[in-house]
Amino acid sequence: MLTPNPIQSGAIKPEPVKIESIDHEGRGVAHRSDGKTLFIDGAITGELVTCSSYRKKEHYEMAQLLRVITPSAMRVTPRCPHFGVCGGCSLQHIEASAQVAAKQRVLEDNLNHIGTVHAEYILPAIHGPSWGYRTRARLSVRLVEKKGGVLVGFHERKNSFIADMHACAVLPPRISALIDPLRQLIVQLSIRAAVPQIEVVATDDVDALVLRHMAEPSEADQDMLRQFADQHHIQWWLQSKGPTTIIPFYPLDAAKLAYHLPEYHLVMPFKPSEFTQINTAVNPILIRRAMQLLAPAAHERIADMFCGIGNFTLPIARHAGNVIGIEGSPELVTRATQNATHNNISNVQFSCANLFEMTPESLRALGKIDKMLIDPPRDGALALAQALDDEAPHRIVYVSCNPASLARDAAVLVHEKGYQLKATGIANMFPHTAHVESISVFEREQ
């Protein structure tokens, strides 16, 4: 016999708590009367709520929201019917501009508390569309007989199940409309139990779907994939194992995957396995902001660290005298070099190096660098920051996807290397999620 939850059954009346702030994962933060910290899913700053803990530690508890006694003016009705179940979004219950303000607060709190640094100026937040913005996504696939067939979508919150979803408001509408047809397609394939995911890549010229298959599709499967592509105007790619096995399947004469940066007269081809920003509306605005902060000049030699396929490198090359792009992936270095050639850019050189093992000696071997742009993954650029010496560039623009690693690196730049944090601000690359993208500029006297 199950024992009823004493709080939910009314045996114990939960203590109301006041939400003091929102943490880096979008949870409300409160303190109980005994001083213990509560992290409450779905609660908003300023609200008076009751909650029920589902994970208890010595100094804090994770809790689910039970009741909002005094709602915040920032609270809105989530647009997506799957919100709260699907783990793709965590902030749809917060008004869009308030989400941006909360992310700016997370950025500043991390810089202040982790890095003990303060920006001289807060940059205006970079905005884009709040809906239909996600041009890249990894949709999980699972055969679930109990739910009538195949599920296609994102994982549920806090578990590995796939949400039973039929649309997604953050995907482009034409991609969202494919979820049900994909469910109907996969369930008909002979390999339906051996398809774990479908990667989505949407561009202006072609929408590509990458089918991850752990068994070879039969001739009948391949015919159904071709019919689906013709009906829904997409291109299929197949992936049998790791990312290097991704190959185009049908139609082979489809337009090449590429995104456009018209402000810099650039076309950027890429493969589905190569990293590109998922928000193609915010990306060009972020590049423009980076260019404004970096201010490249014709006499300068500029380095782009963690350059990827050249997203920042090639715009910089349009204005600088010489640019070097450094990246740890040989495949991305090859792609970046091809993109420079594709766009008739000759004043840039790309090379492969492990920037997580950068030393003062290896940095000096690159030659004199006037300015630097850094765009690392979530781990940040600690080794690179520590490698900077007296000959290091006087200006560094740092694009970050993790405020904690940014704050750690900022502490090195400011407290050890003599830089000042001149400005910082967020780019709302992932609306309705707790992801905080930011851009900062550091300077020191020449």
C-alpha positions in Angstrom: 0.0 0.0 0.0 1.4 3.4 -1.0 1.9 6.0 1.8 0.4 9.3 0.8 2.7 12.4 0.5 1.9 14.2 3.8 2.2 17.6 2.1 0.1 16.8 -1.0 -2.5 15.0 1.1 -2.9 18.0 3.3 -1.5 16.4 6.5 1.2 19.0 6.6 0.6 22.5 5.4 3.6 23.6 3.3 5.4 26.8 4.5 5.0 29.7 2.1 8.3 31.1 0.8 9.3 34.3 -1.0 11.3 33.9 -4.2 14.4 36.1 -4.0 15.9 35.5 -7.4 16.3 33.2 -10.4 19.3 30.9 -10.6 21.4 30.0 -13.7 19.0 27.2 -14.6 15.9 29.3 -14.4 14.7 28.1 -10.9 13.4 30.3 -8.2 15.7 30.7 -5.2 14.2 31.1 -1.7 15.2 30.4 1.9 13.1 28.6 4.4 12.7 30.0 8.0 15.5 27.6 9.1 17.9 29.2 6.5 18.0 26.3 4.1 18.2 27.3 0.4 15.4 26.1 -1.9 15.6 25.9 -5.7 12.0 25.8 -7.0 11.2 24.8 -10.5 8.8 27.3 -12.2 8.9 30.0 -9.5 9.7 33.7 -10.4 11.4 36.4 -8.5 9.1 38.3 -6.1 6.4 35.5 -5.9 5.1 34.0 -2.7 4.7 30.3 -3.3 4.4 26.9 -1.7 6.5 24.0 -2.8 7.4 20.3 -2.2 11.0 19.1 -2.1 12.0 16.2 -4.3 15.7 16.2 -3.6 17.2 17.0 -0.2 20.8 17.8 0.6 22.5 19.2 3.7 22.5 22.8 2.7 19.8 23.0 0.0 16.8 21.3 -1.5 15.3 21.0 -5.0 11.6 21.5 -5.1 8.6 21.5 -7.3 6.1 24.4 -7.3 2.8 23.6 -5.7 0.9 26.9 -5.6 1.6 30.5 -6.5 0.0 32.6 -3.7 1.2 35.9 -5.0 2.0 35.8 -8.8 4.7 38.0 -10.4 3.7 40.5 -13.0 6.3 38.7 -15.1 4.3 35.5 -15.2 2.6 34.6 -18.4 0.8 31.6 -19.8 3.2 29.3 -21.6 2.6 29.2 -25.3 3.5 25.5 -25.7 1.1 22.9 -24.4 4.0 20.6 -23.7 5.7 23.1 -21.4 6.5 21.6 -18.0 6.7 18.1 -19.4 9.2 18.7 -22.3 12.7 19.5 -21.1 13.4 21.7 -24.1 12.3 25.0 -22.5 12.4 26.1 -18.8 11.3 29.8 -19.0 8.2 30.0 -21.1 6.2 31.0 -17.9 8.3 34.3 -17.8 7.6 37.2 -20.1 10.2 37.5 -22.8 11.8 40.8 -21.7 11.9 39.6 -18.1 13.8 36.5 -19.3 16.5 38.7 -20.8 16.7 40.8 -17.6 17.1 37.6 -15.5 19.9 36.3 -17.8 21.7 39.7 -17.5 21.4 39.3 -13.7 22.9 35.8 -13.9 25.8 37.1 -16.0 26.6 39.9 -13.6 26.2 37.7 -10.5 28.6 35.2 -11.9 31.2 37.9 -12.7 30.8 39.5 -9.3 30.7 36.4 -7.1 33.0 34.0 -9.1 35.4 36.4 -10.7 35.1 39.3 -8.3 35.1 41.6 -11.4 32.7 44.4 -12.3 32.0 45.7 -15.8 32.4 49.5 -16.3 29.4 49.4 -18.7 26.5 47.0 -19.3 25.8 46.5 -23.0 22.3 46.6 -24.3 21.0 43.0 -24.7 20.9 41.5 -28.1 17.4 40.3 -29.0 15.9 38.2 -31.8 12.6 36.3 -32.4 11.3 34.6 -29.3 9.6 31.8 -31.3 10.5 29.7 -34.3 14.2 30.6 -33.9 15.8 27.2 -33.4 17.2 26.2 -36.8 19.2 23.3 -35.4 17.9 20.6 -33.1 18.4 17.0 -32.1 15.1 15.2 -32.0 15.1 11.9 -30.0 13.2 9.0 -31.5 11.9 6.0 -29.6 9.5 3.1 -30.4 7.0 3.0 -27.5 4.3 0.4 -28.1 2.3 1.5 -25.1 1.9 5.0 -26.6 0.8 3.8 -29.9 4.0 3.8 -31.9 6.9 6.1 -32.3 7.7 9.3 -30.3 9.7 12.1 -31.9 10.8 15.1 -29.9 12.8 16.3 -26.9 13.4 14.5 -23.6 11.0 15.1 -20.7 12.3 17.1 -17.8 14.4 15.2 -15.2 14.2 11.8 -17.0 15.2 10.1 -20.2 11.6 9.6 -21.6 10.7 11.4 -24.7 7.8 13.9 -24.5 4.7 12.9 -26.4 4.7 16.1 -28.5 3.1 17.0 -31.8 4.6 20.5 -32.3 7.3 22.7 -31.0 7.0 26.5 -30.8 10.7 27.2 -30.8 11.3 25.3 -34.1 10.6 27.0 -37.4 6.9 26.3 -38.1 7.7 24.2 -41.2 10.0 22.0 -39.1 7.5 21.8 -36.2 4.9 20.6 -38.7 7.2 17.6 -39.5 7.0 16.0 -36.1 3.7 14.1 -36.7 4.7 13.1 -40.2 8.0 11.8 -38.9 6.3 9.8 -36.3 4.1 8.3 -39.0 7.1 7.6 -41.2 9.4 6.0 -38.7 6.8 3.6 -37.4 6.5 2.2 -40.9 10.2 1.5 -41.3 11.6 -1.9 -40.8 14.4 -0.3 -38.7 11.9 1.7 -36.5 13.4 0.2 -33.3 16.9 1.1 -34.5 16.5 4.9 -35.1 17.5 6.8 -31.9 17.5 10.4 -33.2 16.9 12.8 -36.1 19.1 15.8 -36.4 17.4 18.9 -37.9 19.3 21.6 -39.8 17.1 24.4 -41.3 18.6 27.0 -43.7 17.2 29.6 -46.1 18.0 27.2 -49.0 17.4 23.7 -47.8 16.0 21.9 -44.7 18.1 18.8 -43.9 17.2 15.9 -41.7 20.0 13.5 -40.5 18.6 10.0 -39.7 20.8 8.2 -37.2 20.3 4.5 -37.9 21.8 1.6 -36.0 20.6 -0.9 -38.7 20.8 -0.6 -42.4 17.5 0.7 -44.0 15.9 -1.7 -46.4 15.1 -0.9 -50.0 11.5 -0.3 -48.9 12.7 2.0 -46.1 14.8 4.0 -48.6 11.8 4.3 -50.9 9.7 5.7 -48.1 12.5 8.2 -47.1 12.6 9.4 -50.7 8.8 9.8 -50.8 8.9 11.8 -47.6 11.6 14.1 -48.9 9.6 14.8 -52.1 6.4 15.4 -50.2 7.9 17.7 -47.5 10.7 19.4 -49.4 13.6 18.2 -47.3 16.9 16.5 -47.8 17.8 13.3 -46.0 21.3 12.6 -44.7 22.1 9.2 -43.2 24.4 8.6 -40.1 25.3 4.9 -39.4 27.8 5.6 -36.6 29.7 8.7 -35.4 29.5 12.2 -36.9 32.1 11.3 -39.6 29.7 8.8 -41.1 27.1 11.4 -42.0 26.5 11.3 -45.8 23.8 12.9 -48.0 21.2 10.4 -49.2 18.4 12.1 -51.1 18.0 14.2 -53.1 21.7 14.5 -54.0 21.1 17.6 -56.1 19.6 19.6 -53.2 21.1 23.0 -52.4 24.2 23.0 -50.2 23.8 23.7 -46.5 25.0 27.3 -45.9 24.1 30.4 -44.0 24.5 33.9 -45.2 26.1 37.0 -43.6 25.1 39.7 -46.1 26.5 42.6 -44.1 30.0 41.1 -44.8 29.1 39.6 -48.2 29.7 36.1 -46.9 28.2 32.7 -47.7 29.2 30.1 -45.1 28.8 26.4 -46.3 28.8 23.7 -43.7 28.0 20.1 -43.0 25.4 18.8 -40.5 28.2 17.6 -38.3 29.9 21.0 -38.1 29.0 23.5 -35.4 27.0 26.5 -36.3 24.8 28.8 -34.2 21.2 27.6 -33.9 19.8 31.1 -33.8 20.5 32.5 -37.3 18.6 35.8 -36.5 20.8 36.6 -33.5 24.1 35.4 -34.9 24.6 38.3 -37.4 23.7 40.8 -34.6 26.2 39.2 -32.3 28.9 39.4 -35.0 28.1 43.0 -35.6 28.5 43.7 -31.8 31.8 41.8 -31.8 33.0 43.9 -34.7 32.0 47.1 -33.0 33.9 46.1 -29.8 36.9 44.7 -31.6 37.1 47.6 -34.1 39.5 45.8 -36.5 41.8 48.2 -38.5 43.7 47.7 -41.8 47.1 47.8 -40.1 46.2 45.2 -37.4 46.9 41.5 -37.0 44.0 39.8 -35.2 43.6 36.3 -33.8 40.3 34.4 -33.6 40.6 31.7 -31.0 38.2 28.7 -31.1 37.4 30.0 -34.6 35.2 27.0 -35.8 34.2 27.4 -39.4 35.1 31.1 -39.5 31.9 32.6 -38.2 33.8 35.6 -36.7 37.1 35.2 -38.5 35.9 36.0 -42.0 34.0 39.1 -41.0 37.1 40.3 -39.1 39.2 39.6 -42.3 37.0 42.0 -44.3 38.5 44.9 -42.2 41.8 43.8 -40.6 45.1 43.6 -42.3 45.8 40.0 -41.3 43.8 37.4 -39.4 44.7 34.0 -37.9 42.1 31.5 -36.9 43.0 28.8 -34.4 40.7 25.8 -33.8 41.2 22.4 -32.1 39.3 20.3 -34.7 41.1 19.5 -38.0 37.8 19.1 -39.7 36.7 22.6 -38.8 40.0 24.1 -39.8 39.6 22.5 -43.2 36.0 23.9 -43.5 37.1 27.4 -42.4 39.9 27.3 -45.0 37.4 26.3 -47.7 35.0 29.0 -46.6 37.8 31.6 -46.9 38.5 30.4 -50.4 34.8 30.3 -51.2 34.5 33.9 -50.3 37.7 35.0 -52.0 39.4 36.0 -48.7 43.2 35.7 -48.8 44.3 37.6 -45.7 43.5 34.9 -43.2 45.3 31.7 -42.2 43.8 28.9 -40.2 45.6 26.3 -38.1 44.9 23.5 -35.7 46.0 23.7 -32.0 44.7 22.5 -28.7 43.8 25.8 -27.0 43.1 24.0 -23.8 46.8 23.3 -23.5 48.0 26.8 -24.6 51.2 28.0 -23.0 53.0 31.3 -23.1 55.6 29.8 -25.4 53.0 28.5 -27.9 51.1 31.8 -27.8 54.3 33.8 -28.5 55.1 31.5 -31.4 52.0 32.8 -33.2 53.7 36.2 -33.5 52.6 39.7 -32.6 48.8 39.9 -32.2 47.2 43.3 -31.8 43.7 42.2 -30.8 42.0 38.9 -30.1 38.5 37.3 -30.2 37.8 34.3 -28.0 34.7 32.1 -28.6 35.2 29.0 -26.5 32.9 26.1 -25.7 31.3 25.8 -22.2 34.6 24.9 -20.6 35.9 28.4 -21.3 39.5 29.4 -22.1 41.4 29.2 -18.9 44.7 28.0 -20.3 44.6 30.7 -23.0 44.0 33.4 -20.4 46.8 32.1 -18.3 49.2 32.1 -21.3 48.8 35.8 -21.9 52.0 37.7 -21.2 53.3 41.3 -21.6 53.2 41.0 -25.4 49.6 39.9 -25.4 46.9 41.9 -27.3 45.6 45.0 -25.7 42.0 44.3 -26.5 40.2 41.0 -26.1 36.5 40.3 -27.1 35.2 37.3 -25.3 32.1 35.5 -26.6 30.8 33.1 -23.9 28.1 30.4 -23.6 28.8 29.8 -19.9 28.8 32.7 -17.4 30.6 30.6 -14.8 33.6 29.8 -17.0 33.6 33.4 -18.3 33.7 34.7 -14.7 36.6 32.3 -13.9 38.6 33.5 -16.9 37.7 37.1 -16.3 39.3 36.8 -12.9 42.6 35.7 -14.5 42.4 38.5 -17.1 41.6 41.3 -14.6 43.4 40.2 -11.4 46.5 38.5 -12.9 47.0 40.0 -16.4 46.1 43.6 -15.9 43.0 43.9 -18.1 39.9 45.9 -17.3 36.4 44.5 -18.0 35.2 47.5 -20.1 31.8 46.2 -21.0 29.6 43.1 -21.0 26.1 42.1 -22.0 24.0 39.1 -23.0 22.9 37.8 -26.4 19.5 36.0 -26.0 20.6 33.2 -28.3 18.2 30.6 -26.7 14.9 32.3 -25.7 12.7 30.4 -23.1 15.8 28.5 -21.9 18.2 29.3 -19.0 21.1 29.3 -21.5 23.1 32.5 -21.1 25.2 33.7 -24.1 27.2 36.8 -23.6 29.9 39.1 -25.1 32.5 41.1 -23.1 35.4 43.3 -24.0 38.6 43.5 -22.0 41.4 46.1 -22.4 44.7 47.0 -20.9 47.2 49.8 -21.6 49.6 49.2 -24.5 
